Amino acid sequence: MDHNKLAELLFPHITKTPEEYMTTIYPRRQLPQGAMVTRFAPSPTGFLHIGGLFTALVNERAAHQTGGRIILRIEDTDKKREVENGITQIVEGLRSFGIEFDEGMLNETEEAGDYGPYQQSHRAEIYQAFCKSLVQKGLAYPCFCTEEELADIRRQQEAEKALPGYHTSYARCRELTYEQIEEKIRQGLPYVVRLRSPGKIGGRIKYKDVIRGEIEMDENVIDIVLLKTDGIPTYHFAHAVDDTLMGTTHVIRSDEWVSSVPVHLQLFYVLGLKPPKYAHVSPVMKEDGGAKRKLSKRKDPEAAVSYFVDEGYPKEAVLEYLLNLANSPFEDWRRQNKTADFHEYKLQLNKMSQSGALFDLVKLADVSAGVIAQFPAEKITADVLEWAKGRDDALEQAIARDPDYATAIFSIDRGGKKPRKDIRKWTDVHDFVSYFYDELRQPGYEMPDNVSREDMAAILERYAQVYDESEDKDAWFARVKSICEPLGFSPDVKAYKADPGAFKGHVGDVSTVIRVAITGRKNSPDLCAIMQLLGKERCLERMEQMKKALQD
Ligand code: GLU
């Protein structure tokens, strides 16, 4: 068979060669040594799974921490999975979590970078050029088998207990002559182009996965489809071509692709190309009834990245938590670098979990509270305002009316060695700030149960007479102490503990009563600061209100 002639018959319109693509059109990247080129390659389904964000983050960190580049490539060879605006939704979803790409698709139609197109459906000619070169070398051939013929082969293989699939002598179209092929094409019969696999049954391959270490598997023997009947490639072939031309050094992708590695390595081999390094990321798991399972788009709302946006987890918190999941040494690093930006942490691919990291919403909330505790108050005001839009009108209006007042609220007890962790996510803010706003304030009091109603009323009565809003924290506390003794409370906790029978309670109980009057709660940030922010008039009014409530 004259393979060149066959290649011309199948691809008369293809004039460029793989060499031209590899040298002239997409020259090698000039990057510092050790720089990683990675890519995130979703289908344009619009849906961003938390596992996708996880993989994207690992790719982004690997590229940027080594001075490399990350590409966003859209894998749309399967048109069935597409949705309207699917690319834009993914780009925006990732951007809202701070994942920015150096190259690739920007929205449905625009892209940036010198190695495009970055959408596979626009690269048909490129794949065909590589496929043509394989046909020229006798390493690929057209296959006209219909569904019925393929089913027939399967039945035969079952009966003979042979390895299923299109391979070796079962690959009926392998031996078609040029004349037979030409005739079928003349008749307009649809065909795919298949790899003529050089694999041997029983053969094994080994490769070193960056995350999973050495892996040994059966060699591929299947004559896999390279181009479908419409001339569009399969995922496997597109992967080999794209990652070669885009200069990908590390393919960091979900571990569902591990089983395809033998096919991929074989494709690089027949194309005469050096494969990239592979790093297969385990899925994000969830504990369900004592068992571990993958987070499911269908069953778990938290599988969708949009869930975390709606729940008001700041993007920094989600990313920080994902880094915790990615690398167990991260937690230690964070303990030693409390205020550092997480970008300073160097992610280690070989320290990633091989069994699937467990996604835990309670731990996320914890991490998030720590992250928010480090935010400047101005950032909290801005982020909450943004989040509240369309989600919490009352909160949005309250903050928008006077952002400086909001910032003053968030400034209370912020900073310092042990910042408070009252806010885990933005949904907590409404309740957290409610007593600072008359319109958000909730009725009712969390009444202390160790002080009698009469004593509470007496405390409020007395305190209202002496409160001086100009006093700072120390003077404020001294003032609270000053009313203790006349009311039968101890101004000194130690003295109280030494002889509890001698007092009705201690200064802590007294300040709790005042706190409850002002905030409705037994616990709050610095009460002196809260009272200053509310202003004397409102504080006195609230003490009056509680006194009334005590009489009811
Ligand atoms: N398009 C593939 C997917 O949806 C990408 C796999 C890869 O990163 O190579 O999973």
Residues whose N, C-alpha, C, O or C-beta is under 5 A from the ligand:
A	BS01	LIG	A41 P42 S43 E75 I252 R253
